[in-house]
Amino acid sequence: MDTQMINFVIPKTLLGDVDRAAKESARSRSEFLREAIRQYLEEKEEKEQLFRAVARSANRNNLAENEALELAQEAKQWSRRRSK
């Protein structure tokens, strides 16, 4: 994997939280932050895909986007309850 070092400023309290979470998951700080960034980007892409699907569905079914979004949220909540 080709890597590049970056530097950024982070509040000490947040860094402490990161370090604790990294330790709890038996990862280095870098591994923990890489995974957090990956998860964020994956979730962002999933939300964008969901929004595009909802917009298409709303258009096909003559629903307002907010009505379609409400249905999508209900389906998501139902799916979460079902998987528990």
C-alpha positions in Angstrom: 0.0 0.0 0.0 1.4 3.4 -1.0 1.1 5.7 2.0 1.7 9.3 2.8 2.2 10.9 6.2 -0.2 13.8 7.1 -0.2 16.2 10.0 -3.3 17.9 11.5 -4.4 19.5 14.7 -6.8 17.8 17.0 -8.0 18.8 20.5 -6.3 16.9 23.3 -9.5 15.6 24.7 -10.5 14.1 21.3 -7.0 12.6 20.9 -7.4 11.0 24.3 -10.7 9.5 23.2 -9.1 8.2 20.0 -6.2 6.7 22.0 -8.6 5.0 24.4 -10.7 3.6 21.6 -7.6 2.4 19.7 -6.3 0.7 22.8 -9.7 -1.0 23.4 -9.7 -2.3 19.9 -6.0 -3.4 20.1 -5.1 -1.1 17.2 -2.5 1.6 16.8 -3.7 5.2 16.6 -3.0 5.2 12.9 -4.9 2.0 12.2 -7.8 3.3 14.3 -8.0 6.6 12.4 -7.6 4.9 9.0 -10.5 2.6 9.8 -12.6 5.5 11.1 -12.0 7.5 7.9 -12.9 4.4 5.8 -16.1 3.8 7.7 -17.1 7.4 7.4 -16.5 7.4 3.6 -18.4 4.1 3.2 -21.4 5.4 5.2 -21.4 8.6 3.2 -21.4 6.7 -0.1 -24.2 4.4 1.2 -26.3 7.5 2.2 -25.7 9.1 -1.2 -26.8 5.8 -2.9 -29.8 5.6 -0.7 -30.8 9.2 -1.5 -30.4 8.6 -5.2 -32.5 5.4 -5.0 -35.2 7.3 -3.0 -35.2 10.1 -5.5 -35.7 7.6 -8.4 -38.4 5.8 -6.5 -40.2 9.0 -5.6 -40.1 10.1 -9.2 -41.4 6.7 -10.4 -44.2 6.6 -7.8 -45.2 10.2 -8.0 -44.2 10.8 -4.3 -42.6 13.9 -2.9 -38.9 13.2 -2.0 -39.7 13.8 1.7 -42.4 11.2 1.6 -40.0 8.7 -0.1 -37.3 9.5 2.5 -39.8 8.9 5.3 -40.6 5.5 3.8 -36.9 4.7 3.4 -36.2 5.6 7.1 -39.1 3.4 8.2 -37.7 0.5 6.1 -34.2 1.1 7.6 -35.6 1.0 11.2 -37.7 -2.1 10.4 -34.6 -3.8 9.0 -32.5 -2.9 12.1 -35.2 -4.3 14.5 -35.5 -7.4 12.4 -31.7 -8.1 12.4 -31.5 -8.0 16.2 
